[in-house]
């Protein structure tokens, strides 16, 4: 038996296996770019492809230019950023809690952050403070859940049950606070919306995402080791507590910066990592970017549906996400339970 | 390089678990930690790998105090094999073993790291399942992967927490044989907590018998595993015979 040969064979298979993952990432990125371009002409005000191109490349002040630059593009950008951020934070939370059912949505972190954002808004001190409040409440919820999950005898399912209770609590609190403040269109706010996306909100969320993403990628490898147990991770030189804390803070930061602008858009942060895992396996270095791209695709797709399905009425994108997401999760649950 | 444990003591909530434990493991030697449940085997292992901070005494590898080492530097010297792996989000076998390279690399893995991992996969007979998912393999194979991960750290000291407790007969023998070979070839000092006295007797160079957090006896299997010590430490009446290698083989009769 030739040792070199055997080694060469494993090496070759491994190279293929890695190349496949990079291929999938590239395909996802390409589809996102194509989808983003394709949806610009779609909308309540019908624009021809020619008009759109003209507006994008020679920015004027005509009707098409305003629609494209003030309405369509910021909204598309927002959908991509929010989808990316929410899906990424979902993947992080799952990796940290070792729970494939976890996500900022199902743990109540999103709704807690949204509640916080609303409280911040009541003080009317600008977006920075809103995000700060959102972050505070988001962390509160996440730590509560983390504490619960560390208790003896907690299964992943009971943790999620607690998370969903927390979610309803904060949604209720938000409703009450909203009524007291005489807020508009509660149902729309509570199920997530991208209608009022402006370049300002795009920029704010983008800044948070661009800062947190590389840091999370840096944690990804250590999260892989932590999936084999804290002992194992510690024994290879990982500061488990620090990595866990950093990742949780960053994930909550992303969610907080997003929910302040969009309300609670659920499911995208649960479904995307789910799909990413089934395609990519459990290497977080691949799950994070692929989940992010899948999330962007999903949210951009559903938001396009939301603004075009029953024109001129806008369906909140969160509702569409729920209508698509729930059957998907149910299907996966049924399919997976069949195996074990 | 040798592992030296001198005067280590540890308390859990002021209840003493380890009392003045002194053990030395030389390079190329397998030492088994025996003792009933609660005698402090796992606690001792955790005091060595820094997971728990001993209340007194020192643990040193090649004369360097473990306490004063950076976690990452320690990880280059000391490999730990847990009793079983958590695998909620399983990765591939290759990636699991690659985790052992973590102390040497940053984010990505270099050619050398992959070489090391391929080499170890081959040594452990895991080449065929390198790309299989960690949860799609048997318990014995999983244990081998955990050992492979520890070996990928290229450690001087290997700590194993009951490496055979979840394995069937065949895998028990296979895993211990591999550990023995690696220890001899790579001049590793191995300390393993064991429950099975007969396996420990067969595969260890020396035995440390723990009783209520203290070292009851140390020495070669023949001198430590006796009718008298089993009665005193485990509270079990047993017959001690000899196995084919001249090592003690016990047949437990009844609890006293």
Interface residues (C-beta under 8 A of the other chain):
Chain A: X3 X6 X7 X9 X10 X11 X13 X14 X17 X94 X95 X98 X99 X100 X156 X217 X218 X220 X221 X222 X224 X225 X227 X228 X229 X231 X232 X234 X235 X236 X237 X238 X239 X277 X281 X282 X283 X285
Chain B: X49 X50 X51 X71 X72 X73 X74 X75 X76 X78 X79 X80 X82 X85 X86 X87 X88 X89 X90 X91 X92 X94 X95 X96 X99 X100 X102 X103 X107 X114 X118 X119 X121 X122 X127 X130 X131 X133 X146 X149 X150 X153
